[in-house]
Amino acid sequence: MNSSCCARRTATSTLWLLLCGAAVAAGPAPAAVLPPSTPAAAGLSAERLARLDHYIDAEIAARRKAGAVVLIARHGKLAYLKAYGEADTASHRPMPTDALFRIHSMTKPITSVALLTLYEQGRFQLSDPLEKYLPAFKGVKVYKGPAPNGEMELEDAQRLITVEDVFRHTAGFTYGYFGSTPVDRAYRAAGVGYGEVHSVGELTDKLATMPLLFQPGARWNYGFAHDVQARLVEVLSGMPFDAYCRKVIFGPLGMKDTVFGVPPALKSRFASIYHPDAEGHLLPGDGMAGDGDSYARGTASPFGGTSVATTAGDYLRFAQMLLNGGRLGSVRVLSRKSVELMTQDHLGAAIAPVSPGQGYGLGVGVITSPAQYGQLSSVGEFRWSGYATTGMLIDPREQMVAIVMAQYLPEDFPFIDQWTTLVYQSIVD
């Protein structure tokens, strides 16, 4: 393999320039940057961070990854930023620290923040029924079980879907892509999916014709809930979802490199996407679209559960805002109390956790017990990751934000777990 594939470089100065960029919309001045720091000054061990370098270098050398970017900020300072390997293996283009990445489900916390800004304006309450704002969900039925004729037996909902259910994935929606239940199959047959519709309005209208997988509030299940959130943003604000995000989040926070989909003018800045062949080696493209990049349609058809693309530096702005209690520099996106509400576990004892030791808040996974979760973390740390092996964690106790972007799908969960361990083990002060 070309030796540049394993090259990595520290580029704190690059991010410094990136974070100083002007906002993309009129309004308050861009938030203050995070001053660059050394790992030691931020309480991190450079020797221990070398373990992280060695791990990612080994992944690239084994052709399990093409490249990656890792960023760690702690105590309000940028402590660690490295690019590894290549952004494109065919051209041997080195990975830059400001590469654009398809972040898939890391879009979801952004969508939740957008909706929470409308909550703060008094546009709704979490206990409000969803059908109050999206009437198509009135009278939605619930899957009860298989009927004798092989069809689905349906029943009435025992209670209405609430806006909180939509935030915390307890509404009864599913995704249709991954499951084998009759409801998942019905989604696929009806074309309820990102590739079959062209807007969050069309998606939610189709979703409202489908039975719920379970009674509202009965359990947690990953699905199209954040796309319903995006539609609520449109209905409550009177603006397209992507325009609202630019106005209230991207512009004020100075996220000048954050876009939807893959705009043609920016395509050269994107890290290429890869998926594995039968032996686990890299193949270009996502394996899902004829052009090798199904994400590109998010430019014209933005969704709430996926479709944002960004840099590690831009996502740091968003994540640091949450860590700071809704504020970055002079810009306030949410109140401190709203961030506290967002990042608490909303499943409680009555609903099974996402996984042992991990609950779910209003758009983010929340660590409730590191011992039960079985991974280095902190109580109250919140996180989420994306289908193309991107991840972020925000730890209020450690005053830390960590981000990784690897652009490999399907999501490599062991890679994300190992990255998380290697980030946390580097903390020494």
C-alpha positions, 0 to 999 in steps of 0.5 A: 500500500502507498506509504501516504495511506498511513501518513497522518499529520497534526493540523491544529493551525488548519482548524484554527483557520477553519473555526475563524471562518465567517457565519453563513447567514446574517445574525450574531458574529460567529461564536468564539473559537476554541484555542489550540492546546497541547494534549498535556495542557488538556489533561491528555497523555501524548504517549497514550494518544499514540495508541490511538494513532497505532490502532487507526494506522493498523486499520488503514494498513490492513485496508479495512479503512482508507483514512480518518479524522480524529478530534478531541477538545477538552476544557474548552481547548482544541487538544488533538486533531489528526488526519490519517491515511487517504481521502481517496485511495484511487488518486492517493489524495491525502486526508485533510483535517477539513475533509467533508464527511457524510455523517448519516445519523449524526444528523439526528442530534442536529434535527432534535436541536432544531425542533427544541428551538421551536419548543423554546418558542412555545410552539408545542409541549412534549406531551402534545399529541403528534396528530395536533400538528401532523393530522395524517397520524390521526387514527393510526393503527398498531400491529397486534400480530399475524392474522389467520389469513397471513395478513397483519392483525391491527388494533387501535392505539391505546394512547396517542403518539406524543411529540416526546415519543417522536423525540425518544424513538418510542412512537412505534416507527421502524426503519424498514431497512434492517428488520424482518417484522411484517411492519418492516416488510410493509414499509418496504412494499409501500416505498417508505424509505429515503430512496423512494421519496423526495421530502420529509413531507412525503415521507411522513405522509407515507409513514402515517399510512403504516401501522405502528410496530408497537403501542406508543410508549411501549418500547424504544425502536430506531426508526424514522422518528427524526424525519417526523421531527424534521417535518414538525420543524417545517410545519411549526416554523413555516420554513423548509427543514434545511433552511431552518437549520441554516438559519438557527444552527449552522449560520449562528454557530459559524458552521460554514462547511456544513451542508446537506447531501453532496453539493456538486461544487464541493464534491472534491472536498469530500472523503470518498466512501467505501464498503467491504468486499467479500474478504473485507477489503475496501471497495469504492462507493456505498454499494447502494446506488448506481452512481456509488453515492446515494447520499448525494440526493440529500442536497435536493431532498434533505431529511432529518434522520440523515443527509447532513455532511460536515467537517470535524471542525464544524461538528465540534462547533455544534457539539461544544455548544451542547457541552456549554449548555446551549451557547458557543461564544456570544451565540446562544442556540438553546437555554441551559435547561433545554440542553439538560432536558435533551441530555437526560434519559427519557426512557426511565425504568418503564421502557427497556434501555437502548442497551444495558447502561444506555438510555435515550434523551431527546435525540441522543443516547445517554450513558446511565451506567458505564459498568452496565454499558461495559465501556469507558465513559461517564454517567451523563455522557451523551453520544451518537454515531453514523452509518458511515462509521462516524461518531461523536461523544460529549462528556460534561463530567470530563468537559470533553468532545471527541469526534471521529470520521472514517467514511466506511459503511456499514457502520463498524461498531467495533471500530467506534468502540475501540476509538472510544476506549482509546480516547478515554484511556488517554485522560490522565488529569 
